[in-house]
Amino acid sequence: TQEPITRIESGSIVTAHTAAAAELAHGLLADAAFVSPKYLYDTLGSKLFEALCLLPEYYPTRTEDAIIGTHMGDIREAIGTGATLIDLGAGNCAKAARLFPALAPRHYVPIDISKEFLVHAAAQLQRRYPQMHITALGLDFSQELVLPSSIPAERRVFFYPGSSIGNFSRAQASMFLRRIRAACDDDGSVLIGIDLIKDAAMLQAAYDDALGLTAAFNLNLLRNVNRLLGSDFDVADWMHTAYFNQREQRVEMHLQARRPAVVRWPGGRRAFDEGSRIHTENSHKYTLPSFTRMLAEAGFEHASAWTDENGWFAVVHARA
Ligand code: AVI
């Protein structure tokens, strides 16, 4: 028998940092300044996200959990056992681990940009499941999705829970689904969580909670940017804002300058007026028909969808 493995494949860290710095500088210098939401997830950011998932206001995590719990039998029937489970944005790996008793994947491949956090979670899981092949990949899959040749090509199931696909624009989401399709054989499939369109007040509360955890999660991005870009953001100059954009059917998170602020980094600077914003996240909400159509356009068919009784969230499985 082969040794189970846990490893990190992140390429050259120096290269990764240079690419991140260029991407960050580009966003900060844009007329409407922005930072990609992937920079929310350093080690502290991943922990803050883990914590905010427990908030009463943040319904997606527990609603998705309940749907998966209720429909585990159907999900097992759709996917079968012994597949290769590829967990996109695995974080603490807890969501995938809940599937293990039913799906008994032969190979588990958690992928996350937050490398240290991922390694820790994957190592813990390896201790719990010593027989399972676990390959933890610390990489940014938002731009390209190329898996090492050691990952079996057959029966790949791409697991993308939590409505993380909503953090892409609709065009990017569509491209991303096509990339997943290209990364699986004809026996592959996807299992994706989708946040459904609902009452604006409920959405607003979910992204601007009373305890201020989401605010800390958003503001921590500035510390991650300082680390990656060498910039000098002072977190105290900024505040969290979040609102539902009806026209785009998405929640937007921004960081808003409390006072005029000048930010410097090697090779660049930007002055922000009081009240000006940095756009840090979009969280697009879908209807089931529109998402199923997007899946079909990307080459995934035979979609099965499970929802909660309020119709807040959906878990969708579709085949290549
Ligand atoms: C990871 N992602 C699906 C979360 C969301 O709901 O868009 C990130 C998040 N942002 C604020 N709260 C949670």
Residues whose N, C-alpha, C, O or C-beta is under 5 A from the ligand:
A	BS01	AVI	G162 S163 S164 A206 S283
